[in-house]
């Protein structure tokens, strides 16, 4: 197989005319639409909040800052320790169940954190099975014993760690699979034992991937709304929601959102600066497949426990709890109304995935066709939405749309005595744009990964034969990119299906989804009734997660090592 080196930045652009093609113009338009909510949020930083900040600073803001920082710190440490340990063991060792654990450790990705919070509330509450069994065994009564409260900051950290460690596990495992055994053998010949080899060789080489996974986990933890709201933990996300709907102050809500985004960016910048001038490349041209070590006895048991605990508490126990609740009660509207909720969820997820992947494909191809600084920067900024909480995206969307609706409504009332109501706010279009802004990075990464594997000579041949850029994309690249595009669409579909805060704020009136239905039932402490919708969401996310895990294992070097 011939590997073609990438062309210089100006090479592909010479294949087209000097002016931007309609495809490039469409890409810039997509980028502008997706970037708008973020830019609007930051623009509100400079507007007066009419005393709202003084009120927040004297009441809830200190707790929100403290809880958000502690939440990110706890989740970051938990995800890195658990994810890296599990990834190293299933990659470098063989023990009973290790083959199954390779893909099963990703199953918590299908379990939204807020649904896990509902399940553990039922398991650990005073009338739940755990405390009831404890009282039966000991004869204790209420007040005779202490039991940890799951509805606390510590409980939120534990739940989010169990839900988010797969981000670190996925990328760390891919990094360990890419490492050649040569580097490890050199460390062994220099007298390093297994622990020293891990900490001094394997871990530094995998650091960028681990940092990327930890960053995703931290972004999701900072953006979480369902879990912290249900556990009554006051964070920036709950503050944004209350400031918008409780105080009715959109400027203060946008300023809180900007502060939260600043937290996330600060974490990313500090991690990058901590690397300094260090680089993490393989310097050897030799590569050998990793041969896992066979563990037996106590070591095998210890490895099984380390890898099994996250799976047990992150997926198996909450799934069993949800199944038990569903059998016990279940959604009383299971039937036509429930099918309406499910249909709304799948319609939004399907349309959101299609729109997001289409925008990502156009952007990625525009960067390939016209690699100008403007288009490159636009694509990068548009892809930052995944680092922004859904509540932030929602605020950034509603501010301009509500302003437009109010201006049009006021003019129509004054001119014709007619009220136009909501034209753009609270519509499916606004909801889909919010999803595009939130999840474009997933589709963009998949599209760019697929395009990078297509030799530029195909573009040259197509243009020589008279094909336009759009025709080349549709007839040449699209069939080759089918797998990458499908992967991106699956990831976006699952994330949209689970997404709560943006859907809760922007969705059209009387257009509830499964996530909204579950959230409302659980907020009213009707956990048994919420379990039916929760199980549906989890089941819909299982197959894509398993597919993703198997794809990673087969596509990376060393993935078939025995």
N, C-alpha and C positions, 0 to 999 in steps of 0.2 A: 504494500500500500504506500502510495506517495503522499507525503505530508507537505502541504503548501504553506509557506510562510505567509503571515498576514501582510497585506499591502500597506504602504505608507498611508498616512492620514489623508493625503490628497489623491491617492490612486483611484479609489472607487468613485470619487466625485467627478473625475474626468470622464467617467462613462456616461454621464448625463450632461445636460447643458449647464452653462454657468449659472443660469437662474434656477431658483428652487422649483422642484417639480410639485404638482398638486399633492403628491403623497407627502412631501416634506411639509407643505403648508398645513395639510390635515394633521400631521404629527405635532406641529407647533400648536395647533388649535386644541388637540387633545391635552397636551401638556399644560396649556394655559387654563383649561377648565379644571384639571386635576390640582394644579397649584393654587388656584384661587382661594379655597377655604383656608389653607395654611397662611397665605399672605394676608388675608383679611384678619385672621386672628392676631397676627403680629401688628397689623396696622392699628388695631384698637388699643394697643399698649399706650399710645400717645394721646388718647382721648380721656376727658374727665369722667370719673366714675361716680361723681356726685355724693361723695362721702362713704361709698360702699366699702372701700378699702379700710378706712378707719374703723368702721363697724366690724368688719371681718377680723382685723388685726386685734381688736379687743375681745373677740369672742372665740371664733373657731379656727382662725388661720394658724396660730402656733401649733395646735394639735394636728392640723392637716399636714403641715410641713414635717413635724416629727414623725407622725405615723407613716407618711409616704417614704421618708428616708429609711426608717427602720424596716418597712416592708420590702423595699428594694434591696437593702443589705441582707436581710434574712433569706429572701428568695434567691438572691445571687449566690450566696455561699452554699445553700442547700442544693441548688441546681448544678453548680460546678462540681461539688464533691460527689453527689449521687450520679450525675450523668457521666463524668469522666471515669469513675470507678467501674461502673457497669460497662461502659464502652471498652475499656482496657481489658476487662476480664473476658467478655464474650469474643473479643478479637484475638487475644493472645493466648487464651486457655481453652481447653476442652474439659467439660465436666458434665455430669448428668443434667440434661435439660438445656444445655447451652445453645443448641441449634434452635430450639423453640424460642428461647429468650432473645435471640438476635432480633426477631421481628416483634415478639410480644411486648418487649420493653417500650415500643412506640405506641401501644394501644391507648395509654392515657391521653394521647393527642386527640382521640375521638371523644373524650369526656370533657365537656366545658367545665371550667372551674366552678362556676356558680351552681351547676348541677351536682358536682361532687360535694359542694357545701351543703346542699339540701339533703343529700344522702347521709352524710356524716352527722348532720343535725338529728335525723331520725335515729341513727344508730346510737348516739352518745347522749341524747337528752335523758332527763330523769326517768321518764316512762319508757325509754327505749330498751332494746334487748340487752345491751351491755350492762347498764346499771341495774336493770331488773334481775339479770342473772347474778350479779354481784350481791345484791341484797338477799336473794334466795340462798346463796351459798353461805353467807356470813350471818344472816339474821339481823343485819343493820337496818335502821330506819333513816328517814330524812334527818340530816344534821349529825348523824353518827360518823360520817366519813367525808373526806374531801375528794372531789373529782374535778379534773381540769375542765374549764369552760371552753367549748369549741368556738363560741361566739366571742372572740377576742382577737387582738392583734396576732398573738401566737398561733391561734387557730387559722387565721387568714394566711399567715406565712406558710404553715404546714400544707394547707390545701393548695395554694398556688405553686408551691415547690413540687408537689406530687403531680400537678397538672402540666407544669412547664419544663420539668427536667428533660423530657424528650428532645427539646430543642438542642440542648448541650449534648445529649447522648448521640443524636443523629449526626451532628457535624464532627464530634470528637471521634466517633467510630469511623466515619469516612476518612478522617485525617490519619488515624492509626492504620487503616487498611492501605493507605497510599504509601506508608513508610516501608522502605526496604529493610529486610532482615540484616543487610550488610552493616548498617549503622549500629544496630543492636549487637551484632557479633563483635564489632570493633570495640564497643564499650566493655563487653565481657572479657576480651583479651587484655584490656587495660586494667583488669582487676575489679571492675564494678559488678556488684551483685544485682539481683532482679530489681530491688527497690532503688538503688542508685542509678541503674540504667533507665528506669522509668522517669525519675525526677530530673536527671541530667541530660538525657538524650530524647526519649520519646515525648515527654511532656513539652519541652521547649519547641520541638518541631511542630507539635499540634497546637501551640498556643494561639495562633491567629484564628483557627477554626473554633477553638474553645471560647475565645473572646467573642467571636461572632454569635455563637449559640447563647452565651451568657447575655449578650446585648439584646438578642431577641426576647429572652426570658424576662429581662429587666423592663423592656418596653411593654410587654404584655402585662407584667405585674403593675407597673405604673398606670397602665390604661384600664385595668380591671375595674368594673363597676358592680357587677352582679354579686360577687363574693363579699366585697367590703361593705356594700350597702346592706346585704342580708345579715352580716355579722355585726353591724352597727359600728364599724371602724371608720372614723372620719378621715378621709384622704382627699387629695386634690380632685379626683374624679367625682366623688360624692358632693364636694363643695361646688364644683362647676354646675352640677345638675340642680342643686338647691338654689344657687345664686340665680340661675336662669329662670327656673319655674317658681321658686319660693319668693325671692326678692324681686323678680321681674327685671333684673338689671343685666342686660345683654353685654354691656361694655365690661362690667366687672367679671362676668363669666368668661369673656374672651381674654381678659387679662390673667385670670387664673389659669386658663388653658395655655397661654403663652408661657407662664411661669413653669407649668408642668413640662412643656416641651423643652424649656431651657434646662430643666433637671436632666431629661433624657440626653440632650445634646452634650451636657457637661460630663455625664458618665462616659459617653462615647469618646469625647476628646481626651479625657484623663487617661482612659485605657490606651489610646493611641500614643499619647505623649509618654506613657510609662515604658513603651518599647524603646524609645530613643532612636538610636541608629541601628538597633539590632535588626537582623534579617534572618528569616527562617527558611532557608533553601537547602535542598539536597545537593551536595557538591559532587557526589559520585555519579558516574554515568551507569554504574552497574545497579541492577535491581534484581532482587530475588524475592519470591513469594514467601510470605510469613507462614511458618509452620507452627501452629498453636501447641503449647505444652499441655500434656495430659495430666490432669489433677486427680488425685485419689484421696480417700480417707478424709481427714479433718480439713485439708485444704479445699477439697471439692465441696464439702459441706459449707465451709465459710463462703466460698465463691457463690454457691447457690443461694445462700441467705442474703448476701450483699445485692445480688441481682434480683432475687425474688421479692424482697421487701417492697421496693418501689412499685412493682407490678401488682403485688397483693393489695397494697393500700391505695394505689393510684388508679386501679381499674377493677380488680376482681371483687373486692369488698363493696365499693359503691354500686357496682352493677348488680350484685346480689341483693343489696338493700333496695334498689329501685325495682327489681323484679318482685321482691316480696311485697313492697308497697303497692305495686300495680295489681298483684293478685288479691291483696287485701281490700283495696278500694278502687283505684283507677279513676280516670277522668269521667265524671258523670255525663259529659257531653260527647263521649266517644260514640261516633256515628257521623251524621251529616255535618254538624258543627265542627267536630274535630277534623274531619276531612277538609273542611274549609281552611282551618288553620294550617294543616299540612300542605294543602295546595298553595296557599299564600307563601309559605316558607320555600317550597320548591320552585315556585315561579320567580320569587325574588332571587333565590340562589342561582337558578339557571340563567336568568337575564343578567344578573350581576356578573356571573362568570363569563358569559359570552361578551358583554360589553367591555369588561376589564381585559380579557385576553385579546380582543380585537384592537383596543387602544394600545396595548403593550406590543402587539405584533407590528402595528404601524409605526410606533415610536422606534422599536428596535431596528426595523428595516430602514427607517429614515436615517438613523445614525450610521448604518452600514453604507447607505447610498450617498449621503451628504455629511461626512464626519466633520462638520464645522463646529467651532467652539460653542456657538449659540445652541445648536441642536443637542450637542453632547450635554451641556449644562442643563438644558431644559429637561432632558430625559433623566438626569441624575436627581434633580430637584423633585420631579414628578414621582420618582421612585421612593422618596423619603416618607411617603404617607404611611407606610407600615410602622414607622416609629412614632406615629401620632395616635393618641387614643381616639376611639370612636366618638367619645363625647366632644373632643376638640374639633374633629371633622364636622360634627353636627352643628356646633356653634358657628363655625366658619361658613357653613352652608346657609344656615337660617338667617344670619344677619343681612346679607345682601338680598336674599329672596324676600324676606319680610319687608325690607325697605322698599323694594320694587312693588310688592303687592299693595303696600299702604299708599304709595304715591299714585299708582294707577287707580286704586279704589277712591282716594280723595278726589282725584280729577274727574272720575266718572260721576261721583256724587254731585260735585259742584256743577258739572256741565250738563248732565242728563238726569240726575236724580236716581241713578242706578248704582247699586253696590255690586262690585265684581267679586268680592270675597277673596279667597286664596286662589291665585292663578298658578303659582309655582311652589310656594311653601306647602309642605305636607302632601306632596305628590309622589308618584312612583318615579318620575324623572329625577326629582331631587334626591330620592333615596338611592337610585342607581348611581348617580354622580358621586354621592358620598361613598358608596362601596368602591367605585373606581379609585377615588382618592385614597381610600384606606388600604386597598389590597393590590394596587397596580404593581408594586414591587415583586409580588409573587409571579405574576404573568410576565413581567419584564425580564426577570432573571431566567425564566424558562425559555423565552423567545430568544434572548441574547445567547444563551447556551447552545440552542439549536442552530442559530445562524453562524456561530463561530466554527461549527463543524462543517460548514458548506464552503467549498473552495471558491474564491473570487472569480476563478475562470468561468464558472457557470454564469455569473452576471455578465461577463464580457461576451460570452458566446450568445446569450440571449439578446443583448443589445446589438450585437453585430447582425443578428437575424431580424432586427427591426422591432423587437418587443419593447413595449413601454415599461417603466418601473413597476406600475401596478400589475401589468400582465405578467411580468417576470415573477413577481411575488405570488400571484394566484396560480400560475401554471407550472412554475419551476420549484419555487421554494416551499410553497404550502404543502405539497405531498411529502416532501422530505421532513418538514417540521411537524408532521402530524403527531408524533410521539411527544415531542417537547410541549407543543401547544396543549395536548390532552392532559399532560402532567400539570401544567399551570392551571388549566381550567378546573381540574379536580381539586387542587389545593384551594383555589378561590371559592369554589362551590362549598366545600366543607367549612371554610372560615365564615362565609356569609351565612350559612345555615346556623352557625353558633353565635353569630354577632348579636349583641344585645344593646349597648348604649346608643349607638347611632340609629338603629332601627326603632328603639323606644322613643327617641326624640323627633325623628324626621318622618316616620311612616305616615301614610295617609290616615285620616280618621276612619275608625271602624275597619281597619285593615290589620288585624292582629295575626302574628305568626306563632309558630310553636314556641319559639324562645320567649315571646311576649306572654303567651298563655302560661307557660311554666313559671315565668317570673311573677305574674300576678297571683297565681295560686299559691306559690311558695311564700310570697310576701304576706298572704293571709293565713299562713301556717297550715295550709291544706296540702301537706306534702304527699299524701297518698294519691290525691287527685292529680298533683303535678307530675307524678312518676310516669304516667303514660306518655305525655309529650316529651319528657326527658329521655325516656328509653328510645323513642322514635328518633330524636336528634343523635343519640349515641350510635344507634344501629346504622343510620345513614352515613356516619363518618367512619365506620369500621373498615369497610372494604377499601376505600381510598388509602387509609393509613397502612393497611397491610400491603397493598400494592406498592406504595411508596417505599416501605421497608425492604421488600424483596427486590425492587428495582435498584436501590442503593447497594445492596449486598452483591448483586450480580454485575453491576457496572463498574465497580471499583477493583483495582488490582488487589489480589489476595482474597477476593470475596469467596472463592471456592476452596480455600485452604482447608485441609482436614486436620 
